[in-house]
């Protein structure tokens, strides 16, 4: 394999980050219309303005290096942004689904900038390191703003559906959680073969067993409530997981992309259990609320463990690409 310079690698990574910002712009442009409450709409509008600044900073950094954004990646990012919003809109609990997916996306952006910072530090590029720190702080702050408003998201979702039977809603959220665990299982089963570095491979193997237990507990609780997993939904979730395995196999920098994606997926699961715990609490279902809180803590802990592997991910990606200064 021919060696690639650090600057070539940084340009490639910056085009990836730019496409992520393009996708975020589309999400934040459309999100206020379906947020379900003025409070939630307000934070999405505020972050749209921040995201415009992030996109400009990354674009200017590319131009400074004599490069430009990737049209193909940006188009894919824009379409992805529409897809996330349309998915949320198609669900009967749109505000909650939107908050859950936005929360996950902010963590994906945070991961992207944390990884970019590590690339910049290894290249000795202080300017780029500072950019990554600045934007990463904004993404973390937005994730926290969403995380402070789960109650508002539940309020808006229940109001939008005029939900009178909270027991039915709890079962629906349990089914959503079961489907997410099914997707997680698929990804964790293929993950160790794709990771390309031991720290993440080991973590995937450990979390696979934890995830099997999560799904068993959710399935058990569904049965106790007279429900059962939505088989079609669970099967539909497995297809993207298999496709992701194919996607990561063809990526030249699998370690960093997989490490960032795993972090974002843990945030997606955390969001699902935040919504479940609060809905169950309102319905007086303490057993389901406690179950959701227990799994939530594990997903958060796993996300931090994934973040702890990012230095190794960057080193593995640079080695695989033969990057030389």
SVG drawing of the C-alpha trace seen along z (x, -y; Angstrom):
<svg xmlns="http://www.w3.org/2000/svg" viewBox="-57 -31 64 45">
<polyline fill="none" stroke="black" stroke-width="0.4" points="0.0,0.0 1.3,-3.5 2.0,-5.7 -0.4,-8.6 0.7,-11.9 -1.0,-13.3 -2.3,-16.2 -4.0,-13.8 -5.6,-11.9 -6.8,-15.1 -8.3,-16.3 -10.2,-13.0 -11.4,-13.1 -12.5,-16.8 -14.6,-15.9 -16.3,-13.2 -16.9,-15.7 -18.3,-18.3 -20.8,-15.8 -21.9,-15.1 -22.5,-18.8 -24.5,-19.0 -26.7,-16.2 -27.0,-18.0 -28.1,-21.2 -30.9,-19.4 -32.0,-17.8 -32.0,-21.1 -33.6,-23.0 -36.6,-20.7 -36.7,-19.6 -38.5,-22.7 -41.6,-22.0 -42.1,-18.6 -40.6,-19.2 -43.9,-19.1 -43.2,-22.0 -41.8,-25.5 -39.1,-24.5 -37.8,-21.7 -38.2,-23.8 -36.2,-26.5 -33.1,-24.4 -33.2,-23.0 -33.4,-26.5 -30.5,-27.6 -28.4,-24.6 -29.2,-25.2 -27.4,-28.5 -24.5,-26.9 -24.3,-24.2 -24.2,-26.8 -21.0,-28.1 -19.6,-24.6 -20.1,-23.8 -18.4,-27.1 -15.4,-26.4 -14.9,-23.0 -15.3,-24.2 -12.8,-27.0 -10.4,-24.6 -10.6,-22.5 -10.1,-25.5 -7.1,-26.5 -5.6,-23.2 -6.4,-23.7 -9.3,-21.2 -13.0,-21.4 -16.0,-19.4 -17.0,-16.1 -20.1,-16.7 -21.0,-13.0 -20.6,-12.8 -22.5,-16.0 -25.5,-14.8 -25.5,-11.6 -25.5,-13.6 -28.3,-15.8 -30.5,-12.8 -29.6,-11.2 -30.8,-14.3 -34.1,-14.2 -34.4,-10.5 -34.0,-10.9 -36.6,-13.6 -39.1,-11.7 -38.6,-8.6 -39.4,-10.6 -42.4,-12.2 -43.8,-8.8 -43.9,-7.6 -46.9,-8.3 -44.6,-9.7 -42.7,-12.1 -41.3,-14.5 -39.8,-11.6 -38.4,-9.8 -36.9,-13.1 -35.3,-13.9 -33.9,-10.3 -32.3,-10.4 -31.1,-14.0 -29.4,-13.0 -27.7,-10.1 -26.6,-12.3 -25.1,-14.8 -23.0,-12.0 -21.9,-10.9 -20.8,-14.5 -19.0,-14.7 -17.2,-11.4 -16.2,-12.7 -14.6,-15.8 -13.0,-13.9 -11.4,-11.6 -10.5,-14.6 -8.7,-16.2 -6.7,-13.1 -5.6,-13.1 -4.7,-16.7 -2.6,-16.2 -0.7,-13.4 -0.1,-15.6 1.1,-18.5 -1.7,-20.8 -2.7,-23.0 -5.1,-25.1 -7.2,-22.0 -7.0,-20.6 -8.5,-23.9 -11.3,-23.8 -12.1,-20.2 -12.2,-21.1 -14.4,-24.2 -17.0,-22.4 -16.9,-19.3 -17.8,-21.4 -20.8,-22.8 -22.0,-19.3 -21.6,-18.0 -23.6,-21.0 -26.4,-20.3 -26.5,-16.7 -26.8,-17.9 -29.6,-20.3 -31.6,-17.4 -30.8,-15.2 -32.2,-17.8 -35.5,-17.8 -36.6,-14.1 -39.6,-15.1 -40.6,-17.7 -40.2,-15.1 -42.5,-12.7 -45.0,-15.4 -45.1,-16.4 -45.4,-12.8 -48.2,-11.9 -50.1,-15.1 -49.7,-14.6 -51.2,-11.1 -53.7,-12.1 -52.6,-9.0 -55.0,-7.9 -53.9,-4.4 -50.3,-4.7 -50.1,-0.9 -50.4,-0.6 -47.7,-3.2 -45.3,-1.4 -45.7,1.8 -45.0,-0.1 -41.8,-1.6 -40.7,1.8 -41.2,3.1 -39.0,0.3 -36.4,1.2 -36.5,4.8 -36.1,4.0 -33.1,1.8 -31.5,4.6 -32.0,6.9 -30.1,4.5 -27.4,4.1 -27.0,7.9 -26.4,8.1 -23.8,5.4 -22.0,6.7 -21.8,10.2 -20.0,8.9 -18.2,6.0 -15.1,7.9 -14.3,9.1 -14.4,5.5 -12.8,3.6 -9.2,4.0 -7.9,3.2 -8.2,5.3 -9.7,2.7 -12.9,2.3 -13.1,6.0 -12.9,7.0 -15.5,4.4 -17.9,5.7 -17.6,9.2 -18.3,8.2 -21.2,6.0 -22.7,8.7 -23.4,10.8 -24.8,7.7 -27.1,7.0 -28.4,10.5 -29.4,10.1 -31.0,6.7 -33.1,8.3 -34.1,11.2 -35.2,8.8 -37.2,6.6 -38.8,9.7 -39.7,11.0 -41.3,7.7 -43.3,7.6 -44.7,11.0 -45.6,10.0 -47.5,7.1 -49.4,9.3 -47.4,8.0 -44.7,9.5 -42.0,8.2 -43.0,6.6 -41.4,9.3 -41.7,7.3 -40.0,4.3 -37.2,6.4 -36.6,8.1 -36.5,4.7 -33.9,3.4 -31.7,6.4 -31.3,5.5 -29.6,2.2 -27.3,3.9 -26.2,6.4 -25.8,3.6 -23.6,1.8 -21.3,4.7 -20.9,4.5 -20.4,0.7 -17.6,0.9 -15.8,3.7 -15.3,1.4 -14.2,-1.7 -10.5,-2.5 -10.6,-3.8 -12.9,-1.3 -11.5,-1.7 -12.5,-5.3 -15.8,-5.0 -16.8,-2.0 -15.7,-3.5 -17.7,-6.7 -20.7,-4.8 -20.7,-2.5 -20.7,-5.5 -23.6,-7.1 -25.6,-3.8 -25.1,-3.6 -26.6,-7.1 -29.5,-6.0 -30.2,-3.2 -29.8,-5.5 -32.4,-7.8 -34.9,-4.9 -34.5,-3.9 -34.9,-7.5 -38.2,-7.7 -39.3,-4.3 -38.4,-5.0 -40.3,-8.3 -43.4,-6.9 -43.4,-3.9 -43.0,-6.2 -46.0,-8.3 -48.0,-5.1 -47.2,-3.9 -45.2,-0.9 -42.3,-1.0 -40.9,2.4 -40.6,1.3 -39.1,-2.1 -36.5,-0.4 -35.7,2.1 -35.2,-0.8 -33.0,-2.7 -30.8,0.3 -30.2,0.9 -29.8,-2.9 -26.9,-3.0 -25.2,-0.1 -25.6,-1.8 -24.1,-5.0 -21.2,-3.1 -20.6,-1.3 -20.6,-4.5 -17.8,-5.8 -15.9,-2.6 -16.1,-3.0 -14.8,-6.6 -11.9,-5.2 -10.8,-3.2 -10.5,-6.2 -6.8,-6.8 -6.2,-3.1 -8.7,-3.6 -6.8,-6.5 -3.5,-4.7 -4.9,-1.6 -6.4,-3.7 -3.2,-5.5 -1.2,-2.3 -3.7,-0.7 -3.4,-3.6 0.3,-3.7 0.2,-7.4 3.5,-9.1 4.4,-12.7"/>
</svg>
